[in-house]
Amino acid sequence: WAGPALVGDLGVEGEPDDAMASLYPAHVGWCDLVRKHGGHVVPTYAGGLLAYFGYPLALEHAARQALQATLAILGDNKPGVAVRIGVHTGMVVSGGSQAVPDVVGNTTAVAIRLRLLVAPGQIAVSHDVVRLVAGFYECVPVGIHRLPGISAPVEVLRVIGNGEARDRLDSTMLAPMIGRAMELEALTRTWEDARQGQCNVLLVKGDAGIGKSRLLNELKIRVAGADVAVRELRCYPEFSRSPFRPVIALFESIFGCEEGDDDAAKFARMARYLNANHPGIAAAMVPILASFMSLPACAPYADINQPLPVRREAELSMLVRLLQSLSERAPILLLVEDLHWADPSTLELVRSLVELDHGFPMLAVLTARSDFLPPWREDVVPTRMLAGLRDEEICSLISGIAPELPPAVIRCLVERADGIPLFAEELARLASGGEDDEVPATLRDLLAARLDATGEAKFTAQLAATIGRSFALDILSQVSPLAPQAVLQGVHRLVAADLLWSSDGVVYQFRHALIRDTAYQSQTHSGRKTAHLKIAHVLQTTGGRFVSGQPELIAQHLAAGEEFEQAAIFWLRAGNQACQRAAGSEAILHYKAGLAQVDRVADSPAKLQLAFDLLNGLGLAAIAVEGYASGEAAAAHARALALSGRHAGNPDVFRAIWGLWASASSMRASSQGTTSSSKRGR
């Protein structure tokens, strides 16, 4: 599974030796920029640069990180060197060698050809990439192009700079918030306490997409006014090893730093801001803050010359003091998002904030995912877990986004969303646009990253997903080539990652349908086919309860494993069993599924008999559901009777004749009754 592929074309002029002297340092520097943004660089030749984002491990924001890298490359101008870049996103099949991530090459081929559509110093992206980064980057159309070797035309755009969005909430049209009134009221009451002089801290935890950021956004809207100072720290996975990066980004924003400012300009902006807004502490704070932001001090200030532990203590004290100074003007609403991605230094700062009673008016609301383990004692900070929305709330959310969807589709989306608002929103937008991907592209990186984070347990998740949304541990152990203890360890790791759950340790279930779909789709076609056939074999040989009780499960695995005739046989068994249980509607579905498989089997007497039995079963099930006048029953029996002519001596031909007669007689009687009634009416 991979996100965007980035292809850079580096151009130089002049003699070869002079060109090499210019090209080499540029290439090295730009490869470092790609790696800094989470990219995987692949060796190329002829002045090229090829990188993959979301490979070998998925990245939650792969597309955004790819474009961050491209803009950084363009901003790192090298004399005599020009670069043009193409970016495309898609699924890739890897052969296991990190030097060749895209064995088939379809995704890479598009990126390679895209770069030829723009001039040096420009970035071309496909519309598939733009869908993932809408709002974060500003793009202009280049047109729809047919690329050599690519069957479908590609809509091409050119990136011209950063957009205004800072997070997903800024980048999309927000639907009304649903189902969080109680949580919002609780936060509002806590804020009112903070305004009266209390220093309150609250941790909000929940699954990805559960609505943590949306809740904080609504809180900001509710408390907006002149008597509040809102300060926000945002943690990102790519900066999880960069000390204090979220805090530094906050200060750069407060000081008015602009993209392209050098260190001297940043220092000047910082000193000017502190002297204007905090004159009482500016003299002491400027050198400490300069050290904190790795800025060289300029006269009249001097660099701090202290041992590192002493300097760290001074920096932490200074940050708390700065917050206290801010609170003298207005109560502070401090929002710290995604602590699960925070670097250790930022976590240390947050810990110093929450463990000490600073005695100034502030509400700090922290957010993190469910598996985040805070570095402070649990009794220090109240924690509120956000649960999934109820089905009726998810239904309202989907209806608000896509009111044109029929009720049956909405019910299906509600089931797949599993109470997660983000999942519901993206599924609704996908369905509203007429697309039918099992996993929306906007969620793939998020879900794949959670899966990849489980390491070797990902393989166990893939096998389990092939079995289904829920699975028995003993069946998984028999299907897996791993030792039973290794399978159990993998399952436990998936449970710890909050991807699976079980009430009895015997049967497990994926917490979310989209997690299961992502794990399933992350396999190759041949891998899925092999797994399905192994599962079908295990269910037939050791899963007696499945053969006798749920033959449709075996039929599904045989069909996915492309054993079409055997799949049809089990669909026939499933249909017959449903008829015996008076479940006519289910029987109709089973018989139709069997007929779809028979159509893919080579002609033979066995195929004719199988099709005949399925059609007869379909006809009888349709009569049971719709009555003797069923048109579907008549059509099925007519097809069965036609097949009997090609299969001489079929002992069951009477069933087809009788079914056709019963349907035709009832339809004729119904027609006569309607005519007679009409005459009496006249």
N, C-alpha and C positions, 0 to 999 in steps of 0.2 A: 504494500500500500504506500503510495507516495503522493505528495502534494505537487506543487509547481516544479517544472524544470526551467532553469534559467540558462540561456545561451548568450554569451557575449562574444562579439566579433571585434577584436582589437586590430586597429589599422595604424601602420606607421609608414613614413615615406623616407626615401634616401637609400644609401648603401646598406647592404645586408648587415655588416658589422655595426654600423651606427644604429640601424633599426633594432638590432638585438640589445644594444646598450640601453635604448629607451624602453623597449618592450619588457625586458626581464623585471626590473624593479616595479613597473606598473602592474604586471601580472601577479607578482608576489604580494603586493599590497592589496590588490583587489581580491585575491583568494583569501587573505586574512579577513577582509571585510565580510565576505560570504560566510566564512566559518563563525565569525562573531555573531552573525544573525541566524545561526543554526543550520546553515547550508552544508551540504556534502559535496565537495569538489571532486570532479572526475578528470583524470589526465586527458588532455587533448593536444592537438598539434596546430601548426599554421596560425599561431596567434589567437587561438580560441580559448574560451572559458565556458565550462559546462558544469552546472551545479544542480543538485536536487534538494528540495526542502520537504521534510516529512519522510526522509529516508536516511539511514536504515530504520529509524524510529519515527513514528508519526508525531507531528507537531500540531498543537491545537490551533495555532494561528499561522499555519504554514504559508498561505498566500500573502498575508500581510508582511511576514518576515522576508519573503522573497522580494517584495517590492521595496521594503526598507533597504535591503541590500543593494538593489539596483540603483536607487536614488543616492545611496552613499557612494557607490562606484562613480556615478556621474559627477558627484560633488567633489571627488578626489581627483581633480584635474592633474594630468601629467603632461608636461610639455612634449609636443610632437607625437602624442598618442591620442587616437580617437576611438571611441567604443560605441557600438550600437547593440541593443539587447532585445531578445525576444523571450517572453514568458508565457507558458501554457500550463494547464493543470489537467490531471487525469490519472486513471489507474495504470499501474505498471506491473509487469510480471518480472520478478527478479530471479536470476538463476543461482543466487547465493554469493556471487562475487560482487563486492562493493565497487569494483572497478567498472562493472557493467550493470547498473541498477535496472535499466530498461531493456530487457532482452529483446522483446518484440520491437520496441522503438517507436511506437505510434505517438506517444506523448512527446518524446524528444524530437521527433521529426517535425511536428508542428512548431515547436519553439525555435528550431533551427531555421525554418522557412519564414517565420514571423519577423525575425531580425532584418531580413532583406527588404522589408516593406517600409523601413524608416531610415532617416538620414543619420549619419554619425552624431553622437551625443543625444540620441533619442531612445525611448523604450516602447516596444510594441507588445501588446498583450491581447490575448483572446478574450471573447466575451465571457467564457467560462471562468476566467480569472476575475473579471470585473464583478461578476455575481457574488464572489466571495469577499470582495474588498470594497463594495459600494459604500460611499461616504467617507472612507478612509483616504482615498486618493482621487485626485481630479483627472479625468480622462476625456479625450475628445475622439470622435469617430474617425477612422481611417477608411472604412468601407468594408464591404463583403468581398472576400477574395477566394478564388480557387487556387489552392496551393498544390504544387507538383507532388504527385504521389499520395495526396490526401483526397479521399472520395467525396466528402461533404464540404460545402463551402464554409468558410470561417469568417465570423464577424470580428474585425480587428479594430482595436482602439490604441491610442497613444497616451501614455502617462505624462502629464505635464506638471505634477507636483502633489504635495500632500493635501488631503481634504480637511474638513473641519471636524470630522468625527473623532472622538477619543476612545469610544467603546461602542458595543453593539447597540446600546440604547440611542446613541447619537446617529447611528447609521441607518436606522430603519424607522418606518412609520409605526409609532407605538399604538397598540390596541389598548382600550381601557383596562386598567388593572382590576382583576377579578379575584375575589376570595381571600384578600389579605387585609380586610378592614380591621380585624381584631389586632393583628400585629402592628399595623400602622398607628392605631390608637394608643397602644402600649408604648411605642417609641415616642409619640407626641407627648404623652404624660411624663416620660423620663426627660424629655427635652425641657418641659416646663420646670421640672425640678432643677435642672442645670441652670436655667435662667435665674433662679433664685440664689445661686451661689454654690450649688453642689458640683462636684466633679464625678460624673458617672461614666461607666464603661460597660458596654454590652457587646457580646459576641453572637453573631447570627451565623448559623451553620446550615448547610443543606447541599443536596446534589447539584451538579452542574445543570444550569437551566431551570432551577426550581423557583427563581425569582428574587434572589438576594439583592442584586444590583437594582432591580426594578423597585423594590421596597425602599431602598435608600434614595432613589431618585424621587419617589413620591414624598418622602420625608423632606427632602430639600425644597420641593415645591411648596409644601405645607408651611414650612417655617421661614420661607423667604421674606426678607425685609431688611430695613436699615439697621436693626438691632441684632444682627447675627453675622459672625465671621465664619464662613464655610471654608474649610481646608480639606483637601482630598489627597490621599496617597494611593497610588495604584501599583500593584505588584504584577510583574509579567514573567512568564517562564524563562524567557531569554536572558533576563537580568537576575536570575535567582542566585548567581554567584558574584554579582557586582555589588560591593558594599554600599549601602545607603542609597542605591540608585533611585528608588521611589521618592525618598526625601529630597535628594538633590534635584530631581525633576520638579518637585513642588516648589522649591526655592527659586529655581530658574524661572519658573512661571510667575511667581510673586514679584521677583525683581525686574521682570520685563525683558528677560534675555530673549534674543531672537536667533533663529537658525542662521548659522554662519558667523556668529560672534566668536572671536578668539578669547583666550583666557583673560587678557587685559581688559577687553570690553566687558566681560562678565564681572570681573572684579569691580570695575568702575560702576556698573549698574547696581551691584550689591551694596557698595559703600554709600552711594547716593541714596538708595532706598532706606537703609538703616539710619543714616543721619537725618533724613527727612521725617521718618515715621517713628523711630525709637531713639531719639537723641541721648536719652539718659544712659543707655547701655551700649550705644554704637561703638564707642572707643574700645571697650573690652571685647565686644562681640565680633567686630570685623576681622581681626586676625584669626580668631578661633574658627569662624565660619569659612574664611578663606582656606584654612588648613583642611577643614571638613570637606570642602568642595574641590580640593586639590588645585587651588588657584594660587599663583605666586603673588604675594603681597606687594603693593606699590606704595611709595612714600605718600603720606608720612607714617604708614603702618609698616611693621616688620614681621617677617615670618616667625612662627612660634618654634622655639628650639627646646622641646621637652621630650622626655622619653615617651614611647608610644602608649604605654598604659595610662600615664598621666594625661596625655593629650586626649585619649579616648574618653576618659572620665570628664574632662573639661568640655568635650564636644557634646556628650550626652546631657550634661548639666546646662550647657548653653541652649540646647534645643528646647528643653523644658522651660527654661527662663524666657525664651522667645515666645513660647505659647502663652506663658503667664502675662507677658507684656501685651500680647494681642488681646487677651481677655479683658484688659483694663478698658478697652474701647467698646467691646461687645462680647457677649458670650460666644464661645467657640463650638461649632459643630465640626468635629474631626471625623472624617470617613476614611477608613483604611480597608481597601478592597483586596480580596484574594490573597490572604495571608499564607495560604498553602504554597504560594510561589515566592514568598518573601525571602530575601537573603538573610543570613544569620545576624548581620549588624542591624538591619531594620527591625528584626524580631527583638533584638536586645533593647532597642529604643522603645518599642511598643511595650515591652515588659517593664521597663523603668517607668513608663507612664501609668500602667495599670496597677502596679504593686505599691505605689506610693500615694499618699493622700496629699495632693498638691494644693488643695484648698482654693482653687479658682474655678469660675463658672465654665464648665466644659462638658459636653457629651461626646464621647468617642464611641462610634459604632464600628465594629470590626466584622469583616465577613470572611468566611473560609468554607471549604468543602467539608463534607461529613467526616472524612478520614483525617482531618487536621488535628494534630495533638499539640495544644498550646504549651509554651515553656513556663507557664505559671500554674500555680495551684488552682484546682477546679473551683474552689470556694471563693477565689479572688474576684472572678468576673462572671456575672450571670450569663448563661448561654441559652439562646432560643433556637430550637431546631425547626426549620421550615419543612412542613410535611407537604406531600403532593396535594393538588387540588382534587375536589370531588368530581365525579363524572359529570354532574350537571353544570359545574363551573367550567370544566374543560369544554363542554358542549356550547356554552354561552360564548366562550372565548373564540372557538372555531367559527361559530355562526356570525360573530361580529367581524371577523376577518374575511370570510368567504360566505356571505349569505346565500349565494346562488347554489351552493352544494346541496344535493338531495339528502334527506334524513338518513338513508341507508349508508351513504358515504361518510357522513358526520359520525354516525355510530361507530363505523370502522376506525376512523381517525381517533376518536375518543379512546377506543381500546388500545390502539398502538401508542398513544401519547403517554399512557401510564401515569397520568396526573402531573406531568412535567409541562409547565406553560410554554417553555421554549420549544419543546418537541411539538406541542400542539400548534404553535404559530407557524413553524416551518413546514409541517405536514399540510396545514391548511393552505398556505401560499403555494406549495407544490401542487396540490390537488386543484386549486383554483386556476392555475396556469395550464392545466390539462396534462401535467407530467405525472408519471406513475413510477418513478424510482422508489425502491423500497426504503432507501435512506437518503434524505435530502442532501445535496452537495454541501449546503451550509452547515451541516452537522457532522459530516464524515470525519473531518480532522479532529473535532472534539472527541467523538466516540472512539476513533482509531487510536488516539493518543492515550486514552484511558486503558484501552486494551493492551497497547504496547508496553505500558508501564508495569504490567504484570510479569514481564520477562518470559521465561520458559513456560509459564502457566498459560500463555496465549495459545499454545498448541492444544492444550486440554480444553480451553474455551472454544476453539474452532470445532473440535470433535463434538463437544457437548451441544454446540449450536446446530450442528448437522443432525443430531438426534431430534432437537426441537426446543421450544421455549422452556419446557420442563423435561427432566430426564432422571432416570433412576441411576444411582451411583454404580450398582452392580452391572448394569448394561454398559455404562461408559467404560468401566474397567475392562470388560470383555472386548470392547471395540478397540480400545487404545493399545498400541504396541508397547506402551510403557508398563513398568511393573505396577501392580496395584497400589503399593505404598507411594510411588511417584505420582500416580493419578490423584490419590487422596491429598497429597501435599499441594498439587496444583489447584484442586478444588478449594482447599482451605485458603490458599492465597487469593483466589478469585472472590471468595466470601469476604476476606479481609479488605479487599479493594472495593467492596460494596457493589460488585457486579452480579453476584449470585446470593441467594438466600435459601434456607431450608428450615422447616419446623421440626424435622425428625432425624436429619442426617442420613436419610435414605433416598428421598426424592428431592432434587434441587430445581430451582427455577431462576432464569435470568431476571434480574430486577426490572429491566426495561426491554420491551420488544425490540427497540432500535439497537440496543447493545447486542442482542442476539443476532439481529440482521447484519450488523457490522462485522461481528466475528465470523458469521457464515460467508459473507461476501469477500472476506480477506483471504480466502483460499483460492487456489487455481481451480479451473474447471475440472481438470483431471483429478485433482486432489479431492474435490467434493464428490465426484462420481465414485471414486474408490471408497470413500468413507460411507456413502449411502449404501453401497452394495455390502460392505462389511456389517453395517448396522442391520440390514435386512437379513443377512445370514444369521447373525447372533439372535435376532428376534425369532427367527424360525426354529433354530436349533435349541436354544436355551430359554427363550422367553415365551413359554407355552401360553401364558395368560394373554399375550398379545395376538398370537395366532388365532386362538379361539374367541377372544373377547373383542379385539380391535384389529381385524385384518386390514382395515383401511390404512393403518400406520405402516404396515409392511408394504402395501401397494404404493404408498407415497415414496418410500425409500427406493423401491425397485424402479419406479418411473424416473426418479431423479438419477438413478444409476444407469438408466437407458436400457434396462431389461424389460422391454415393452410388453412382451407376451406374458411373462410371469406377473408383471404389474396388473395386466388386464384380468388374469385369473384371480388375483386377490381382490380386485375391485368387484368382480362377480360374487365372490364369497361375502364381501362386505355388504353388497346390495341385497343378497338373499337373506343375510342375517338381519338387516334392517327391516325387511319385509316381515320376517317372523316376529319382530318386535313391534309391528304396526307403526314403524317410523317411515312412512311412505316418502316424505319429502327428502329425507337423507338417502333413502334407497335410490331415488331418481338421480341424485347427484353422484352416487357411487357408480351406477350403471353408465351414466354419461362419461364419467372419467375413464371407465374401462373401455368404452367405445373409442375414445380419443387415443388410447394406447394401441388398440387393435389396428387402427388406421396406419400405424407405423410399423406393422409386422408384415413380413413377406407372405404372399399367398400360399396357402396350404389347406388341406382338409381340417386340420386342427384350428386354424384361424377362422374358417367358415363356421365351425361349430361354436367357437367361443363368441363370435359376433352374434350368431343366432341366439345363443343363450342370453347374452346381454340385452339384445333387443326385446326378446320375450319378457325378460325381467322388467325392463323399462316400461313396456306396455302395461303389464299388470300393476306396477307401482303407480303409474299415472292414473289408471282406473281407480285404484284405491284412494288416491288423493282428489281427483277431479270428477270421478264418476264414469259411467260407461260411455258417456258422450264425449270423452276426452279426445281432442284432436291429436294431442301428442301420443296417446295410446294407439290411435288408429294408424298414425304414421310409422310408429315403431313396429307394430305387427305387420304392416304392409311390407316394410323393409325385410323383416324376418322371413315372411312368406316368399319374397323374391330370392332370398339367399337359399331357401330350402330347395329351390329348383336346381341350384348348382351343387347341392349336397344330397344326392339321391339316397333314399332310404332313411332319412332323418326321422327317428321315432317320435320326436317332439313337434312335428309339423302341425299336429292337431291343435296345439296350444296357440300357434300363430293364426290358424284359420278361425278358431273360436274367438280369439281376442279381436280379430278384424271384424267378424260378424257382429259381436256384441257392441263394438263401438259404432259400426255403421247403422245397426238397427236402432240404437238409442239416439243417434244423431238424427235419423229419419223421423223417429217418433217425436222427438223434441220439435223438429221443424213443422210436422203436421199439427202438433198441439198449438204452436204459435199461430199457424194459419187459421185454425178453427176458432181460436180465441179472437183473432182479428175479425173474422166474419161475424161472430156473435156481437162483437163491439159495434160493427156497422149496422 
